[in-house]
Amino acid sequence: MATDTVIGRWIRREDGERKITGRAVYTGDLKLPGMLHARLVLSPYAHARIVRVDTDAAGKVPGVIGVYTADDLPLVVPEDLTRSRDPLARGRTYFEGHPVAAVVAESEETAEDAAGLVEVEYEELEVAVDPEKALGDSRELVHDRATLGIREDAGAHTSVGGDTEHLERPANAADAQRYRRGDVEAGFREADAIVERTYRTSWVHQAYLEPQSCIAAPDAFGGITVYTSTQAAFFTRSEVAQALGVPHHKVKVVTMEIGGAFGAKYALLDPLVAGLARKIGRPVQLIYTRNEDFLAANPAPGTIMHVKTGARRDGTLTALQATVIVDTGAFPGQTAGIVTLLLGGTYRFPNLLIDAYEVLTNKPGCGAYRAPGAPQACFAIEGQMEELARQLGLDPLQFRLQNAVVEGDLMPSGGPWPRIGSREVLETLRDHPAWGRRGQKELGEGVGIAFGGWPAGTQPASAACRLDEDGKLTVIVGSADISGTKGGFNLLAADAFGVSPDAIAVVTADTDAAPYAGASGGSKITYTVGAAVRKAAEDARQQVLAIAAEEIEAALEDLEIVGDQVQVRGVPDRGVSLKKIAEISTAFGAKHEPVLGRGRSAPPVAAPGFVAHLARVRVDSETGLVQVLEYVAVQDVGRAINPAGIYGQVEGGAAQGIGWALYERIVHDEDGRLRTSAFTDYDLPSAVEVPPIETVLVEVPSPDGPLGARGVGEPPVIPGAAAIANAIYDSTGVHLTELPMTAEQLLTALRQAEPR
């Protein structure tokens, strides 16, 4: 067995060169014979009854194949409310941008022109925009609660469950849960310091470069192939099969290059495009415009969190009470449970009471966005911890160390945390020079820290490893690579088989050929698919050694793989090349079976990842401008399989955290109309606003991860907004409680804080 000579090696991303040279083929680049183009007719109202749809003029445009409404599509009408499998509005529109009809034509330009000729008569209805008001209204403003179902976008990101109390569900809530432990009132009576605040976070777009896109192509045998930018090929296959009412084997999903996803690309368009293609009998392509992506995709939801915490003079936490309201838009989501888990599960609260609601409003249904719910929860609980520490006169980092959860501590849902690196990341940040220099701030500067964790998910996975005729190995997986996971797979396979990474190719196959893998979300792909890859390579190695043992008449246990050949240990002249083994196991009349290693995994528990971030900022009290000067990100990765990929993930996530903190927000007006419908309206941090990010990796091995590895994709975004908020607090004495923390908001807070 090879030693860990390749683990920890820095290798380039498998897709890097073709992306930076423009050779990557995205869904929008694909041209199929006879392919048609679809454009959508979107509702201009956030809530309206559809009185009449007149398609006559559009249907007469030369080159138009057809104009289709919900009743025209060959889709099975689902019993529960589901946006993807019932993609066109039926009788009512529930958000501005809700698709009402689809125009299919020979060219995209023709489809676009014809879509503008579709006449829809609407009767405007009352709009639910404010989630707190909707929660308190006894009328069913958005949907009949009997129609509600559950989407899996956010739910696919974590598999942590437990016991909760089901609350009576208000008329406009998709879900209502209570989490309880101990006696909250008694806990507050014991407290020497109490902090009570309301935190608000905006809707946030994932801001990927490639918009939502899909092509569906029917075949002559009743099947359909879907080419799509998706994080979850097998989930997409299931959604399309259910929508069309066909067996799963009749749907093949081909995962194309993905131009960014961050949790948003979970079969949003695929059933619609598949329905159009099946109806017409020709390939159909639909690619959102940027405006459509803002109007009709699935951004991260807004939240409102009423939070109260207490602590004793010695720094011991006594109680937490909170009400969590997630604005889930017009379709159910699963974000509130994650917010609650991390709001009440990052620190040891002996007494807690949290009520959590998913509230329906007339906005697009929310989706996942990198650690869905976690940045929001961290913003709130870290604000509380910072204020408690200052009230009690305690070192804020030591206060966190004293109360941070460790292995065995209970989550709000009752389940215990597994082995985690919570204390280790805090101790590493405590010893970092940036924290040691916090007293050397210049005028207007502030230093803030934040701590958080991601519970992660788990899901069964499989992989295959094939020895090819040239003596190289091909690893076959079914997971989408949205974060450079193929680099880690390469090293895991090379280490397990005993060859150089250059001898390994990792490919993502379509759902007809790929071993099963779950969605690329939740920081679980290296943890689950990576484990299967390692087992597949180990299996292939044993098959190769068995063939070599027979060929060179040696004991299997005496053999080793060195370079490109199998040889007797210590006798390099007595061996056989991997290429020769491939030839004698694949050639016509060969006596050996082909080498095909198989690996499977189903980790019993998840491998959470914890992080601690530090931000140093400068605040201009005249303009309210906040400049991030220095940023340190400490993260437990379990085992750094491919540090190059990990550093990229940490730096990218930290940059997105800065966006959450200071810039990004989707704005709807009082009528539910979108006011941020393009990147010209939606502010993003540029390279100028993102400082150099120092990444520090901590390795606390996960018992069930491959070589101890944990997933790393989600945690880096979690503490950013909280760390910057605490740095602003350190600089100004003002604690901001709404994201993003704009210059206008900060100036208003500073003026209110001025002595009169």
MIKEKE-727954 format. One record per residue (C-alpha): residue in one letter; z, y negated, x negated. Coordinates in steps of 0.1 Angstrom, whole numbers, padded with zeros to 4 digits, always signed. Layout:
<lolos>
AZYX/...
</lolos>
This chain:
<lolos>
M+0000+0000+0000/A-0009-0034-0013/T+0018-0059-0022/D+0020-0093-0006/T-0005-0108-0031/V-0027-0125-0005/I+0000-0135+0020/G+0006-0172+0016/R-0028-0179+0000/W-0045-0211+0011/I-0078-0203+0027/R-0104-0224+0045/R-0109-0222+0082/E-0135-0197+0092/D-0152-0222+0114/G-0147-0253+0092/E-0180-0255+0074/R-0203-0250+0104/K-0183-0276+0124/I-0184-0303+0097/T-0221-0296+0090/G-0230-0297+0126/R-0242-0261+0127/A-0216-0249+0153/V-0231-0239+0186/Y-0211-0251+0216/T-0217-0243+0252/G-0237-0275+0256/D-0260-0265+0228/L-0269-0232+0244/K-0303-0230+0261/L-0312-0199+0281/P-0346-0190+0296/G-0349-0204+0331/M-0316-0223+0328/L-0308-0248+0356/H-0284-0277+0355/A-0256-0287+0379/R-0241-0320+0386/L-0212-0326+0410/V-0206-0350+0439/L-0170-0362+0435/S-0148-0378+0461/P-0141-0415+0456/Y-0109-0412+0475/A-0076-0396+0465/H-0071-0382+0500/A-0097-0380+0527/R-0111-0359+0555/I-0147-0349+0550/V-0165-0359+0582/R-0201-0352+0573/V-0222-0342+0542/D-0258-0352+0543/T-0279-0334+0516/D-0314-0340+0530/A-0324-0368+0507/A-0310-0350+0476/G-0327-0318+0485/K-0361-0334+0487/V-0361-0347+0451/P-0387-0329+0431/G-0370-0304+0407/V-0339-0299+0429/I-0332-0263+0436/G-0304-0268+0460/V-0274-0288+0471/Y-0243-0266+0478/T-0210-0272+0495/A-0180-0248+0496/D-0194-0228+0526/D-0227-0222+0507/L-0212-0204+0477/P-0208-0166+0475/L-0171-0169+0466/V-0142-0151+0482/V-0120-0177+0499/P-0085-0171+0484/E-0055-0167+0505/D-0034-0190+0483/L-0042-0224+0471/T-0062-0221+0438/R-0083-0248+0423/S-0106-0226+0401/R-0115-0200+0426/D-0120-0225+0455/P-0136-0252+0435/L-0154-0274+0461/A-0134-0293+0487/R-0131-0276+0522/G-0126-0302+0549/R-0104-0325+0528/T-0104-0340+0494/Y-0070-0341+0476/F-0076-0363+0446/E-0102-0388+0434/G-0128-0368+0416/H-0123-0337+0438/P-0158-0320+0438/V-0173-0320+0473/A-0208-0306+0465/A-0229-0294+0436/V-0265-0303+0430/V-0286-0278+0409/A-0319-0289+0395/E-0344-0281+0367/S-0330-0309+0345/E-0297-0326+0342/E-0312-0359+0348/T-0328-0348+0381/A-0295-0332+0392/E-0277-0365+0383/D-0301-0386+0403/A-0300-0363+0433/A-0262-0362+0433/G-0263-0399+0439/L-0284-0394+0470/V-0259-0370+0487/E-0242-0390+0515/V-0207-0380+0524/E-0188-0396+0552/Y-0150-0397+0546/E-0120-0406+0568/E-0093-0419+0544/L-0059-0403+0548/E-0024-0414+0536/V-0020-0410+0499/A+0010-0395+0481/V+0012-0411+0446/D+0049-0415+0438/P+0065-0381+0433/E+0100-0393+0441/K+0088-0408+0474/A+0068-0376+0481/L+0098-0355+0474/G+0120-0374+0498/D+0094-0374+0526/S+0098-0347+0553/R+0061-0347+0562/E+0036-0324+0544/L+0015-0351+0528/V-0007-0330+0506/H-0008-0294+0516/D+0006-0270+0541/R+0033-0252+0521/A+0021-0218+0534/T-0011-0222+0513/L+0006-0227+0480/G+0000-0203+0451/I+0008-0204+0414/R-0016-0213+0386/E-0011-0197+0352/D-0021-0225+0328/A+0014-0235+0318/G+0029-0202+0327/A+0006-0185+0301/H+0024-0204+0274/T+0059-0188+0276/S+0072-0155+0289/V+0109-0165+0289/G+0124-0157+0323/G+0158-0153+0338/D+0178-0159+0370/T+0177-0191+0390/E+0188-0201+0424/H+0160-0209+0448/L+0166-0242+0465/E+0153-0250+0500/R+0118-0262+0492/P+0111-0298+0504/A+0079-0304+0523/N+0060-0317+0493/A+0074-0295+0467/A+0054-0265+0453/D+0086-0251+0438/A+0123-0259+0438/Q+0149-0241+0415/R+0185-0246+0405/Y+0200-0236+0371/R+0238-0235+0371/R+0265-0225+0345/G+0302-0233+0346/D+0317-0263+0364/V+0299-0295+0357/E+0324-0318+0373/A+0352-0303+0352/G+0330-0307+0321/F+0326-0344+0328/R+0363-0349+0333/E+0368-0335+0298/A+0343-0358+0282/D+0353-0388+0261/A+0317-0401+0261/I+0291-0399+0289/V+0255-0410+0288/E+0234-0412+0320/R+0198-0423+0321/T+0165-0417+0338/Y+0135-0408+0316/R+0099-0411+0327/T+0067-0397+0310/S+0032-0404+0320/W+0003-0381+0328/V-0015-0374+0295/H-0050-0362+0288/Q-0055-0335+0262/A-0082-0357+0247/Y-0104-0329+0233/L-0138-0339+0220/E-0158-0313+0239/P-0155-0318+0277/Q-0151-0288+0301/S-0183-0268+0300/C-0197-0235+0312/I-0230-0215+0316/A-0233-0185+0339/A-0263-0161+0338/P-0268-0133+0364/D-0285-0101+0353/A-0307-0076+0372/F-0279-0052+0377/G-0255-0073+0397/G-0235-0085+0367/I-0230-0119+0353/T-0224-0133+0318/V-0203-0164+0314/Y-0207-0185+0282/T-0178-0208+0281/S-0154-0230+0261/T-0122-0211+0270/Q-0089-0203+0255/A-0086-0171+0276/A-0117-0149+0278/F-0100-0121+0297/F-0082-0144+0321/T-0115-0162+0327/R-0131-0128+0334/S-0104-0120+0360/E-0108-0154+0377/V-0146-0151+0380/A-0144-0115+0392/Q-0119-0123+0418/A-0139-0153+0429/L-0171-0133+0432/G-0154-0103+0447/V-0168-0080+0421/P-0152-0054+0396/H-0141-0068+0363/H-0167-0048+0344/K-0195-0068+0362/V-0183-0100+0345/K-0188-0105+0307/V-0173-0136+0291/V-0186-0149+0258/T-0162-0173+0241/M-0182-0201+0226/E-0171-0225+0199/I-0143-0246+0213/G-0143-0283+0206/G-0106-0288+0213/A-0086-0274+0242/F-0048-0279+0237/G-0040-0259+0268/A-0066-0274+0292/K-0094-0248+0291/Y-0083-0220+0315/A-0113-0211+0337/L-0115-0245+0355/L-0153-0245+0359/D-0163-0209+0354/P-0159-0195+0390/L-0179-0225+0404/V-0207-0221+0379/A-0208-0183+0383/G-0210-0188+0421/L-0239-0212+0417/A-0257-0188+0394/R-0251-0158+0416/K-0264-0178+0447/I-0296-0189+0430/G-0302-0159+0407/R-0308-0180+0376/P-0286-0193+0347/V-0268-0225+0356/Q-0251-0249+0332/L-0224-0274+0340/I-0210-0298+0315/Y-0186-0325+0325/T-0192-0361+0315/R-0163-0378+0299/N-0157-0397+0331/E-0156-0364+0351/D-0133-0349+0325/F-0108-0377+0331/L-0113-0376+0369/A-0115-0339+0376/A-0100-0319+0347/N-0063-0308+0344/P-0042-0331+0323/A-0005-0329+0315/P+0017-0339+0344/G+0040-0369+0347/T+0077-0363+0348/I+0109-0380+0359/M+0142-0367+0345/H+0176-0380+0357/V+0199-0368+0330/K+0237-0371+0324/T+0256-0356+0295/G+0291-0356+0282/A+0309-0348+0250/R+0344-0348+0236/R+0356-0371+0208/D+0352-0342+0182/G+0315-0339+0191/T+0318-0309+0214/L+0294-0310+0243/T+0310-0306+0277/A+0284-0309+0305/L+0248-0316+0314/Q+0236-0325+0349/A+0200-0332+0356/T+0173-0335+0382/V+0138-0327+0369/I+0108-0339+0389/V+0073-0328+0377/D+0044-0345+0393/T+0021-0315+0395/G-0007-0332+0413/A-0026-0316+0442/F-0022-0280+0430/P+0008-0260+0419/G+0018-0257+0383/Q+0046-0241+0363/T+0058-0269+0341/A+0092-0276+0356/G+0108-0244+0345/I+0098-0251+0308/V+0112-0286+0310/T+0145-0273+0324/L+0147-0244+0299/L+0145-0269+0269/L+0164-0297+0285/G+0194-0275+0290/G+0187-0249+0264/T+0183-0268+0231/Y+0221-0274+0228/R+0252-0255+0238/F+0263-0269+0271/P+0292-0248+0286/N+0286-0265+0320/L+0253-0274+0334/L+0236-0280+0367/I+0198-0287+0368/D+0177-0290+0399/A+0140-0288+0391/Y+0111-0296+0415/E+0073-0293+0412/V+0061-0321+0435/L+0026-0324+0451/T+0007-0357+0449/N-0029-0367+0454/K-0038-0365+0417/P-0058-0337+0399/G-0039-0305+0395/C-0020-0305+0362/G-0027-0281+0334/A-0011-0272+0301/Y-0010-0295+0271/R+0003-0282+0238/A+0039-0270+0245/P+0037-0279+0282/G+0069-0296+0293/A+0085-0295+0259/P+0077-0331+0246/Q+0090-0344+0279/A+0123-0324+0277/C+0128-0333+0241/F+0123-0370+0248/A+0151-0369+0273/I+0177-0346+0257/E+0172-0362+0222/G+0177-0396+0237/Q+0210-0384+0252/M+0221-0368+0219/E+0214-0400+0199/E+0234-0421+0223/L+0263-0397+0225/A+0265-0396+0187/R+0265-0433+0184/Q+0291-0437+0212/L+0314-0413+0194/G+0307-0427+0159/L+0294-0394+0146/D+0266-0387+0122/P+0236-0380+0145/L+0222-0351+0125/Q+0256-0335+0120/F+0263-0339+0157/R+0231-0319+0164/L+0240-0293+0139/Q+0273-0288+0155/N+0258-0282+0189/A+0224-0267+0184/V+0218-0233+0199/V+0217-0202+0177/E+0208-0166+0182/G+0227-0152+0212/D+0234-0185+0229/L+0223-0186+0265/M+0193-0205+0280/P+0198-0222+0314/S+0181-0192+0330/G+0208-0169+0315/G+0188-0151+0289/P+0199-0152+0252/W+0180-0169+0224/P+0166-0143+0199/R+0167-0149+0162/I+0158-0185+0156/G+0157-0210+0127/S+0175-0238+0145/R+0202-0245+0120/E+0179-0240+0091/V+0154-0267+0101/L+0183-0292+0107/E+0199-0284+0074/T+0166-0288+0056/L+0161-0322+0072/R+0197-0332+0064/D+0190-0325+0027/H+0156-0342+0026/P+0154-0375+0007/A+0140-0393+0037/W+0172-0388+0055/G+0192-0397+0024/R+0174-0430+0022/R+0181-0440+0058/G+0206-0466+0047/Q+0180-0484+0026/K+0160-0498+0055/E+0143-0532+0053/L+0146-0558+0081/G+0130-0545+0113/E+0129-0509+0102/G+0146-0479+0118/V+0150-0442+0111/G+0151-0417+0139/I+0153-0379+0141/A+0147-0354+0168/F+0151-0317+0171/G+0135-0292+0195/G+0122-0257+0200/W+0095-0238+0217/P+0105-0206+0235/A+0070-0191+0228/G+0054-0163+0247/T+0044-0127+0243/Q+0017-0106+0257/P+0002-0072+0248/A-0027-0073+0224/S-0051-0050+0205/A-0075-0052+0176/A-0100-0030+0158/C-0110-0028+0121/R-0144-0013+0111/L-0157-0003+0077/D-0193-0014+0075/E-0222+0001+0055/D-0217-0025+0027/G-0181-0015+0021/K-0167-0046+0038/L-0144-0047+0068/T-0150-0063+0101/V-0119-0071+0122/I-0127-0074+0159/V-0105-0094+0182/G-0107-0107+0218/S-0087-0139+0213/A-0102-0174+0211/D-0097-0192+0178/I-0086-0227+0187/S-0063-0233+0158/G-0076-0214+0128/T-0059-0181+0136/K-0088-0161+0121/G-0076-0173+0087/G-0043-0156+0093/F-0059-0125+0106/N-0080-0123+0075/L-0050-0124+0052/L-0030-0099+0073/A-0059-0075+0073/A-0066-0079+0036/D-0030-0074+0027/A-0026-0043+0050/F-0059-0027+0038/G-0055-0036+0001/V-0086-0057-0005/S-0095-0093-0012/P-0098-0117+0018/D-0135-0121+0008/A-0140-0084+0019/I-0128-0092+0054/A-0148-0107+0083/V-0130-0116+0115/V-0151-0118+0147/T-0143-0127+0183/A-0163-0103+0205/D-0171-0108+0242/T-0150-0091+0269/D-0174-0061+0271/A-0168-0053+0234/A-0135-0069+0224/P-0101-0052+0224/Y-0078-0069+0249/A-0060-0101+0239/G-0041-0126+0259/A-0048-0163+0262/S-0047-0185+0231/G-0017-0205+0242/G+0020-0204+0238/S+0021-0200+0200/K+0017-0163+0204/I-0017-0153+0189/T-0006-0146+0153/Y+0026-0131+0167/T+0007-0106+0190/V-0029-0103+0180/G-0020-0107+0143/A+0004-0078+0146/A-0024-0057+0161/V-0048-0067+0134/R-0024-0056+0107/K-0019-0022+0124/A-0057-0018+0128/A-0062-0025+0091/E-0034-0001+0082/D-0051+0026+0104/A-0085+0020+0088/R-0069+0022+0053/Q-0054+0056+0061/Q-0088+0069+0074/V-0105+0056+0042/L-0079+0073+0020/A-0083+0106+0039/I-0120+0106+0033/A-0116+0097-0004/A-0090+0124-0009/E-0114+0150+0004/E-0143+0136-0017/I-0126+0134-0050/E-0102+0163-0043/A-0070+0144-0048/A-0037+0141-0029/L-0038+0113-0004/E-0005+0099-0016/D-0019+0096-0051/L-0046+0072-0041/E-0048+0035-0041/I-0074+0009-0033/V-0083-0014-0062/G-0110-0039-0058/D-0139-0023-0040/Q-0130+0013-0046/V-0104+0040-0039/Q-0091+0057-0071/V-0064+0080-0083/R-0034+0059-0092/G-0035+0053-0130/V-0069+0070-0134/P-0095+0043-0126/D-0124+0065-0137/R-0116+0090-0109/G-0126+0073-0077/V-0151+0065-0050/S-0163+0031-0038/L-0157+0017-0003/K-0194+0014+0001/K-0199+0051-0007/I-0172+0060+0019/A-0190+0038+0044/E-0223+0056+0037/I-0209+0091+0040/S-0192+0083+0073/T-0221+0065+0090/A-0253+0080+0076/F-0275+0105+0095/G-0260+0139+0091/A-0228+0126+0075/K-0198+0149+0077/H-0171+0123+0080/E-0161+0103+0111/P-0168+0066+0109/V-0138+0044+0099/L-0125+0026+0129/G-0089+0014+0128/R-0071+0006+0160/G-0040-0016+0164/R-0019-0025+0194/S+0011-0046+0199/A+0035-0055+0227/P+0065-0074+0212/P+0096-0069+0233/V+0107-0105+0229/A+0091-0138+0219/A+0096-0155+0186/P+0106-0191+0193/G+0098-0218+0168/F+0122-0247+0161/V+0114-0280+0145/A+0132-0312+0133/H+0112-0344+0127/L+0121-0377+0111/A+0102-0410+0117/R+0107-0443+0100/V+0093-0473+0119/R+0089-0510+0116/V+0093-0530+0148/D+0078-0565+0152/S+0103-0583+0175/E+0077-0610+0182/T+0049-0588+0194/G+0066-0555+0203/L+0043-0537+0179/V+0057-0505+0165/Q+0043-0492+0132/V+0052-0457+0120/L+0057-0459+0083/E+0069-0425+0073/Y+0070-0391+0090/V+0086-0358+0080/A+0081-0326+0099/V+0103-0296+0092/Q+0093-0264+0110/D+0104-0227+0110/V+0073-0206+0108/G+0089-0173+0102/R+0065-0164+0074/A+0037-0186+0062/I+0007-0163+0063/N-0019-0190+0057/P-0002-0223+0047/A-0034-0242+0049/G-0038-0235+0086/I-0001-0242+0092/Y-0002-0275+0075/G-0032-0285+0097/Q-0013-0275+0128/V+0018-0294+0119/E+0000-0325+0110/G-0022-0324+0141/G+0007-0318+0164/A+0027-0347+0148/A-0003-0370+0153/Q-0004-0360+0189/G+0033-0367+0192/I+0027-0402+0179/G+0001-0406+0207/W+0026-0394+0233/A+0052-0419+0219/L+0032-0451+0217/Y-0003-0449+0232/E-0014-0423+0256/R-0011-0425+0294/I-0033-0418+0325/V-0028-0445+0351/H-0034-0441+0388/D-0030-0471+0411/E-0012-0471+0445/D-0042-0456+0462/G-0044-0427+0438/R-0075-0441+0420/L-0078-0435+0383/R-0077-0466+0361/T-0081-0448+0327/S-0114-0430+0331/A-0128-0431+0295/F-0116-0434+0259/T-0122-0471+0262/D-0093-0473+0287/Y-0072-0444+0273/D-0055-0454+0241/L-0053-0429+0213/P-0038-0432+0178/S-0064-0435+0151/A-0061-0427+0114/V-0048-0462+0109/E-0018-0456+0132/V-0009-0421+0119/P+0009-0423+0085/P+0009-0395+0059/I+0028-0366+0074/E+0051-0346+0050/T+0053-0310+0061/V+0082-0288+0051/L+0080-0252+0060/V+0111-0231+0066/E+0109-0193+0068/V+0134-0175+0090/P+0116-0142+0097/S+0111-0130+0133/P+0121-0094+0136/D+0090-0085+0156/G+0064-0108+0140/P+0038-0095+0115/L+0057-0098+0082/G+0081-0120+0101/A+0056-0146+0112/R+0061-0168+0142/G+0035-0189+0162/V+0032-0224+0149/G+0008-0243+0172/E+0030-0257+0198/P+0063-0269+0181/P+0048-0297+0160/V+0041-0319+0190/I+0075-0316+0206/P+0098-0340+0187/G+0074-0369+0180/A+0081-0392+0209/A+0119-0386+0207/A+0120-0392+0170/I+0101-0425+0173/A+0122-0436+0203/N+0154-0430+0183/A+0139-0449+0153/I+0132-0479+0176/Y+0168-0476+0189/D+0180-0476+0153/S+0160-0507+0145/T+0166-0527+0177/G+0196-0512+0195/V+0173-0508+0225/H+0168-0473+0239/L+0135-0469+0256/T+0133-0443+0283/E+0096-0443+0294/L+0065-0430+0277/P+0044-0444+0262/M+0067-0470+0246/T+0042-0498+0247/A+0046-0532+0231/E+0050-0548+0265/Q+0077-0524+0275/L+0096-0530+0242/L+0094-0568+0245/T+0107-0567+0280/A+0136-0545+0269/L+0144-0567+0239/R+0145-0598+0261/Q+0167-0581+0286/A+0191-0571+0257/E+0193-0607+0243/P+0227-0623+0248/R+0226-0650+0275/
</lolos>
